[in-house]
Amino acid sequence: MVYIKDDIESLDKKLGREVRVCGWVLRQRIVGKIIFWRIVDSTGETQVIFKRGEIPDDLFEKAKKVTLMSAVEIRGIVRPAKTKGGKEIVPKEVTIIPTDPILPIDPLNRTSTLSQRLNYRSIDLRDPKISSIFHIRSLIAQAFREYLLSQGFVEIHTPAISIYSAEGGADVFEVKYFDKTAYLRQSPQLYKQLAVSGLERVFEIGPAFRAEKHWTIRHLCEFTSMDIEVAWINDIQPLLELAEETIKYIFEKLRSEGKKYFDILEKEPPSMPTTPFPVMTWKEAIAIIKDRGIPMEGKDIPPAGERVLYEYVKKRYDSEFLWIVDWPFEVRPFYAMKYPNSETTQSMDLLYRGLEILTGGKREHRYEILKKQMLQKKLRPDFFGYYLEAFKYGFPPHGGWAIGLDRLTMQVLQLDNIREVVLFPRDPGRLEP
């Protein structure tokens, strides 16, 4: 690793050596002729001791005037100490980049609201509990990428601005693109389909945009989607198995490499799931929901229904996961593959701890049928130009799914609001920072 500074987590191996540690002053305590600093960086926390007679007087006076959350660079010697962490730094040289003494949020006692913290995320991230969330999120994305690469998938990067709207409807952001109207993608769906027609197995981690008007703990206007698409499948079974193995790999990585972050958060890593996950059809799921007296909203499953299904599957199968398959075409996009002579689609959702984290299915690859399904959804086939035309040229049977990185992280950590796991969330009322 290129040397930039000595990370706090590395100091145990550097006792007696001179180091350059950089971070922020978390606490200051003055006891007579001794000043103690607790400083934090993105890897941990340690103590710096300023003792009269041991350091120059001007350095002591400089240390006394520091304000909390000032950025500091310290050159000094690491030595053992009877303190948290078992070590401390005796400084030789200190550089202070001061902060305003009145902080806009409370990073010590954690009394600030989520909205206040999001406004000052740069300060919020200095809290080890907050930064641990994003280390775990990073591990999830890393594991997703590693597993799919090991299975022969190709990572792709598709446009976020397009003339096509993957799912139609009103939940789309229009963009003025020179003299044309374009859209921010609702998903990379149409492009990953085009890619799979030659590359056969593809995946992408990238942003997606929905003009969601819902102010909920689970919806955002911009989210991160982890997508896959694979050619030459005859039904959805390979998609189920691929998702299960991907999730197992993610959980293994979280348990092996993420334990210190779960410890900081005082949470348990996710337990390893037993595969295959329980499966029920959409009709079976709806019957259970109605039997519990949960009101339906159209043919989609409401949040209360997802929670009821979690309680059911946890009690019956001792599983935190549940596949719901065979959804009606009415609540699926135009490209969903129907069963022969049916309005039921070969599609699936995956619930984890009572929240949908994955959706997908087999896609329609036959040109004329795809065109008819567009019309059935009241979409104009001519609007889909090169996308639709591609299905004239030997398009393979295919399918795929997408996992919401934000939702999966939220459920793994059992947090109450999806905004906790997104650095700079976008919802109907938040466009900055």
Secondary structure, 3 states (H helix, E strand, C coil): CCCCCCCHHHHHHHCCCEEEEEEEEEEEEEECCEEEEEEEECCEEEEEEEEECCECHHHHHHHHCCCCCCEEEEEEEEEECCCCCCEEEEEEEEEEECCCCCCCCCCCCCCCCHHHHHHCHHHHCCCHHHHHHHHHHHHHHHHHHHHHHHCCCEECCCCCEECCCCCCCCCCCEEEECCEEEEECCCCHHHHHHHHHHHCEEEEEEEEECCCCCCCCCCCCEEEEEEEEEECCCCCHHHHHHHHHHHHHHHHHHHHHCHHHHHHHCCCCCCCCCCCCCEEEHHHHHHHHHHCCCCCECCECCHHHHHHHHHHHHHHHCCCEEEEECCEHHHCCCCECECCCCCEECEEEEEECCEEEEEEEEECCCHHHHHHHHHHCCCCHHHHHHHHHHHHCCCCCEEEEEEEHHHHHHHHHCCCCHHHHCCCCCECCECCC
